[in-house]
Amino acid sequence: MRENIEDLQNKYPWLKVTNSLEEYVEPNYYNKILKDYIFDGKSDINIFEDFLKKINLDKGINALNALELGCGTGRATKVFVNSVKAVNFTLDLVDLSSRMLDFSKKEFKDYENIKFFESDSMNFLEKMIETYDIIFSLWSFSHSVHQNLIKKGLYDGKKYVQEVISKMIKENMRANSKFFLIHFDSMSDEQRILMKQGRKVFSIYNDLDKQSPSKLIIDEVLNKLNDDGTIKLKANHFVGEAITYSSLNEALEVFLNFHMESYFNKTPELQTVIQELSDYFKNFTGEDGKIRIKPGCFTYEVEKI
Ligand SMILES: C[S@@+](CC[C@H](N)C(=O)[O-])C[C@H]1O[C@@H](n2cnc3c(N)ncnc32)[C@H](O)[C@@H]1O
């Protein structure tokens, strides 16, 4: 039976939520809807915390200069700030969404050494002249990479992104500077179905048998820089603990409003998207009616030589 958007909104009231690409998900809703991501017994945030513990952040009397790309509501920012309590530091926070930045401005209002930049990450990196001791980005870098590929086309976009990453490492990091990245795994149980939906509108997601274009492009440029001795690269793949959704309704809300940023909520494809997701979730539904789906991620630890 064909259902129109109004019928579907009556069934799933949360479909009324809509955002623009620039505004991403509303910050309080983001914090509410975000599930715990656990890899090898540690949350994504703990993994970042462990990385910070492992590297020496103390620069003596010199300020440690840090940059976070796609800070969102400041989950990783908090960990960073707490890890460098005893250290003199500056931190630049970048996000494309003005409401995410407003949220973070309130969170970190007591820090005069934190600055905020409303920008696409690649555009910011392209123009930046600072040198940073640490640059980090959790679950965000790929957004900027994919948006630039969509805007510029696969060929020019790839060239642009790789030049920007190369420039960031060669010109904006000094010897010993670190770059830490958490990147989504598009072939995980969680993301596979999302790439299939993305493909309906963006041709860059055409090949579902390969990792996302963002991951492939980042891998290529970082491996090259590793091979020519510019950086030392350590990459890890994690398959996470299954995330539990108490009902089909909850799983649909998280996938449509969080993962797909409500992109399809007002489009003619909505009913098909809901149907495909519901069919896919059947593979992961237990006898208790709960849906359990495993996420995945890649971590990248880069050290400039
Ligand atoms: C999944 S959230 C991750 C936020 C945060 N790092 C965390 O781990 O909770 C993605 C973030 O990337 C931001 N974003 C989306 N596109 C972006 C772009 N082109 N440049 C910079 N930030 C972007 C969104 O506004 C959002 O805050």
The ligand as an SDF file (V2000), in Angstrom:
LIG
                    3D

 27 29  0  0  0  0  0  0  0  0999 V2000
   28.5900   12.4220   13.9970 C   0  0  0  0  0  0  0  0  0  0  0  0
   28.8520   14.0900   14.5000 S   0  0  0  0  0  0  0  0  0  0  0  0
   30.3380   13.9180   15.4640 C   0  0  0  0  0  0  0  0  0  0  0  0
   30.4840   15.0040   16.4920 C   0  0  0  0  0  0  0  0  0  0  0  0
   31.5690   14.7710   17.5400 C   0  0  0  0  0  0  0  0  0  0  0  0
   32.8890   14.7270   16.9560 N   0  0  0  0  0  0  0  0  0  0  0  0
   31.2890   13.5050   18.3140 C   0  0  0  0  0  0  0  0  0  0  0  0
   32.0630   12.5420   18.2410 O   0  0  0  0  0  0  0  0  0  0  0  0
   30.2550   13.4860   19.0120 O   0  0  0  0  0  0  0  0  0  0  0  0
   29.4110   14.8880   13.0260 C   0  0  0  0  0  0  0  0  0  0  0  0
   29.7530   16.3590   13.2010 C   0  0  0  0  0  0  0  0  0  0  0  0
   30.3630   16.8150   11.9870 O   0  0  0  0  0  0  0  0  0  0  0  0
   29.8380   18.0950   11.6690 C   0  0  0  0  0  0  0  0  0  0  0  0
   30.0150   18.2980   10.2250 N   0  0  0  0  0  0  0  0  0  0  0  0
   29.2450   17.8410    9.2060 C   0  0  0  0  0  0  0  0  0  0  0  0
   29.7750   18.2220    8.0290 N   0  0  0  0  0  0  0  0  0  0  0  0
   30.9070   18.9250    8.3160 C   0  0  0  0  0  0  0  0  0  0  0  0
   31.8850   19.5840    7.5160 C   0  0  0  0  0  0  0  0  0  0  0  0
   31.8090   19.5800    6.2060 N   0  0  0  0  0  0  0  0  0  0  0  0
   32.9010   20.2180    8.1400 N   0  0  0  0  0  0  0  0  0  0  0  0
   32.9680   20.2480    9.5000 C   0  0  0  0  0  0  0  0  0  0  0  0
   32.0730   19.6480   10.2990 N   0  0  0  0  0  0  0  0  0  0  0  0
   31.0560   18.9850    9.7150 C   0  0  0  0  0  0  0  0  0  0  0  0
   28.3970   18.0460   12.1430 C   0  0  0  0  0  0  0  0  0  0  0  0
   27.8490   19.3310   12.2950 O   0  0  0  0  0  0  0  0  0  0  0  0
   28.5550   17.2800   13.4520 C   0  0  0  0  0  0  0  0  0  0  0  0
   28.8220   18.1520   14.4970 O   0  0  0  0  0  0  0  0  0  0  0  0
  1  2  1  0
  2  3  1  0
  2 10  1  0
  3  4  1  0
  4  5  1  0
  5  6  1  0
  5  7  1  0
  7  8  2  0
  7  9  1  0
 10 11  1  0
 11 12  1  0
 11 26  1  0
 12 13  1  0
 13 14  1  0
 13 24  1  0
 14 15  1  0
 14 23  1  0
 15 16  2  0
 16 17  1  0
 17 18  1  0
 17 23  2  0
 18 19  1  0
 18 20  2  0
 20 21  1  0
 21 22  2  0
 22 23  1  0
 24 25  1  0
 24 26  1  0
 26 27  1  0
M  CHG  2   2   1   9  -1
M  END
$$$$
